[in-house]
Amino acid sequence: MDRDTFSRLVKDELARVTVKGRSPAFWEAAALRKLLSSKHSGSGESVISADPYLIRRLYYLIKQSSGLTPSFRPKPKGKDGRIQGSKLVTSTVVPSTEKPAVGLLSRNATCRRAFIRGSFLARGSISSPSRSHHLEIALPARKDALLLQSLLRKENLKAGLVQRRSSWVVYLKDSDEICELLKLMGATSAVFEYENIRARKSLRNSVQRIVNMDDANVSRAVEAGLRQIEDIRLIDEERGLSRLPPALKELARLRLENPEASMEDLGLMMSPPISKSAVNHRFRRLAQIASDIRANKQKARG
């Protein structure tokens, strides 16, 4: 999966996040409107984007925050006959990101995260973890970049800042911090995908480095480990690992902390150590719990 594909996966999810409350919707809209192409006229402000999902998102946010209904129409066709993008016309005011508004964003986590989400939707990109760990938001002005960097640091994320040609780029390179930011913005499915790709890469590299197996055996070992990690994350998300019996809880924790470890290695890490067969048996119990959760969720959906 390349950079553009993974970025679009994340943005598609973020563009569907439900916003509760007028203030968070207001601040996400503020970021989008500030960073997308816009112009003012007698009829109000026009916001233009070649990405229809961004215009739809802004339409939703403005309605949520103000109760007003902007007009929405495609831009005129270009020379090739294709629609160039979409335009949203609204008379609402773009909020200021100067003080004291900045102080509000610093104090209010929900509004701060909404503003960060809007900034990423408008100007962000993320590399697939199969290639590298890199997330960035390229901004046109240094003051906007400094504001965003300070908001990310409020979330304990060590965001860097660099000038690249005419843009100021706020970036993260630590994989754990990238996952944390995705969670804060509301991209929970993308977090699972990111961690699965990361785990797959780690497992494959480790298994190939440590064990002299043929490719088929490597793939089987990797897939088994990924299934275990996926089951454990599902259990943690739906019920919490703390509710597992102690023996299963310890094994689940060890697998998450050591995605590359073999069954034998995991058995030796247990306290007291257990056999490979016992490890297999406990993973089957975890798999059954995860299977029951999936079945119940499917049943609930009808």
N, C-alpha and C positions, 0 to 999 in steps of 0.2 A: 504494500500500500504506500503510495507516494505522498508527498507533503500536501498537495492540493486536495487529494482524496480525503485524507484524514482531517484536514482543516474543515472541509465541507461537512463531513460527518458530525464534527463537534458543533459547527454553526447551525446545522439543521436541527440538532437537539436543543440548543440554546434558544433558537427562534420559536420553540414551542413551549418554553418554560412559562408556567402560570405565575403571574405576578399578583400578590395579595396586598392591597393597599394602594392609595393614590401616590404616596411619596416615592416608593420604590419605582413605580411605573414612570413617574415624573423624571427621576434621575437617570433611568435607563434611556428614556427618550431624549434627555438632554445630551447624553454622550453620542447617541446616534445622529442627532440633528447637528451637533457641533462638528462631527467628523465626516459626515456624508456631504456630497456636493449640494449646495443650496443657494438660492438667490431670493431677494426680496423685491416685491412689486406692490402696486396699489391694492391688489387683492389678497395680499398676505405673503407668507413665505412658501417657496416651492422647494421640496427636497427631492433630489433625483438620484436614482441608483439603477445600475444595469442588473442588479440582483433583485428580482421581485419579492423574494422572501424577506428582504430587509425592509422594503416598503410596507409589506403586510404586517411585519412586526411593529414598525413605527405607528402604523394606523391603529393597531390594537393598543399600544401603549398610550397614545394620545387620548383615545376613548376612555381607557382605564383611569388616566390621571385627571382629565378635565371634563369628561362627559361630552366633549365636542366630537363631531363626525367630520373628519377632513375629506376632501374630494380626492379621488384616486383615478388616475387615467394613464394609459400608456403614452410614452413619448412618440413623436412622429417617426415614421419609418425612415431608415437611411437609404443611401443610394443602392444598396444591395437588396432593398425591399424588406429587410428584417426590422422588427421593432427594436429600438435602441435601448430601451429600459422602461422604467416606470417613474411616474411623478406623483408626489403627494402635495397637495396645497392645503395649508392650514393658516389660521389667523392667530393661533396661540403663540405665546412668547417663549423664545429659547431662554432657559434659565442661565443665570450667570454662574461661572465656575471660579469667580473671584471670592475673596473674603466678604461676608461671613459664611457664604455657601460652602466653601472648602472646609470650614470648621464643622459644619453639619455632617458632611461626608466623612470626616475623620471620626466623629463621635458615633454615628449611627451605622452599625454594621450592615443592616439590610439595605439601606440606601447606597452605602459604599459598594457593596457587592453588585447591586443593580447597575451602578455607574460603570464598574469594571466590565460587567457583562456586555453593556452597550458598546464600550470601547473596543472590546475584542470582536464583537460582531461587525463593527464598522471597519476596523483596521488590523485585526489580528490574524495570525497564522500559527500552525503547530505542525512540527515534523512528525511523521510516523515513528514510533519508538523502535521499529525494525531497522531504521536507518540512523537516527540520532535523537538525543533528548534536547529539544529546543522549541520554545514557545516565545513569540514576540508580538508586540503591538507597535506599529510604525506610525508616529504622529507627526503632523506638519510643523508644530511649534515646540520649542524647548520648554516653555512654561507648562504646556499640556503634558509633556512627557514627565516633567518633574512632579506634577500633581499626581499622575498615575503611579509613578514610582513610590511616592510617599503613601498612597492608599494601599498599595500592595505590601509595603513594609508594615503598615498597620495590621495586616493579616499575618505577620511574621514570615513573609516571603522575601527572600534576599534578591530583589529585582535589580538587574544591572541596567545601565543606560549608555548608549553609544550613538554618535552621529554617523549616519550613512547617507552620503550625498545630501539631498535636501530634506531628509527625514531624521527625526529623533526616535531611536528604537529602544523601547523598554523590553527587557527579555529575561527569561528564566532558562537555566540549563540543568538544574537538578531535577531528576525524574520524580522524586517524592514531592517536591514543591510544585511541579507541573500538575501532578495528580491532585494535590490539595487545591490548587487554583480551579481546576475543572470541577471539583466538588463544590467549591464556594460559589461558582457561577451557576451551578445547577445541572451540569452535564454528567449525571451519574452513570448513564449507559456508556458514555465515552470513556469514563474512568475504568469501567470493567474491561472495555476493549483495549485500552492503553495498557492496563496491567496484564492482560492476557498475552498481548503481543510481547511485552517486556519479559514476562515469565517464559514464554516460548523461546525467545532469543537466548535468555540466560540458561535455560535447561539444555537447549541444543548445544550451545557452546561448551557448557560444563561436561555434559555427557560425552561429547566427542573428544574433549581434552583428556578426560580421566579414564574412560573405558574404551577398550579396543573392540568395538562392535561393528557389525556391518550396518549399512544405512537403514535397513528395515528395523533392526533392533533399536537403533537410536530413535527412530520415529515412534516406535511403540512405547519406549520409556518416556519420551517427551509428552506424548498424548496422555499417558496414564497420569503423569504428574500434573498436567494441565487440568484434567478432569477432577483430580483431587482438590486442586486449588479452587477451581470453579465451584465445586460442591461446598467447600468450607466457607467461601465468601458468601454464597447464597444463605447458608445456615446462619452466618454472622449477621447478615442483613435482615433476615426475617425473624430470627429468634434470639440471636446473641450467643456467642460461644460460651458465655458464662453459664448458660443453662444446660450445657452438655455434661455428661458424667465426667469426673476428673480424668480418667484414662483417655477418653476421646478428646477432651479439651486440650490436654497436653500434646497429643499427637497433632491435632489441628494447628496449634500454635507453632510447633516445630516445623511443620510442612510450610506454613506461610513464611517463616523466618529463613528456611533453607530450601528454596524451590528446586535447587540442583541436587539435593541429597538423594541417595539411593534408599531402598527399603531397609537394607542392612544398616546403613548409616543412621537412619532415623531410629531404628530399634536400639542402637547403641547409645543414642542421645537420651532415650527415655530414662526415667528414674523410678524404679530400677530398670536396667536394660532388659529388653524383650527380644524374642526371636523375629526373624523376617516373616514367618508364618503368622505370628501374633499381630504384627504391623498390618499385614494384608487383611486379617480378620477385622481389625478396627476400622480400616479404610472402607471395607464393605459395609460396616454399620453406618459410617458417615454418609456413604453413597445412598443407603436406604433412607436415611433421614432427609437428605436433599431430594430424593425421588418423591417422597411423601409430600414435601413442601410444594414441589412443582405440580403434583397431581391436585393438591388442594387449591392452588392458584388457578389452575386450568378449570377446575370445577366451579370456582367462584365467578369466573368470567362467563360461565354458562356454555 
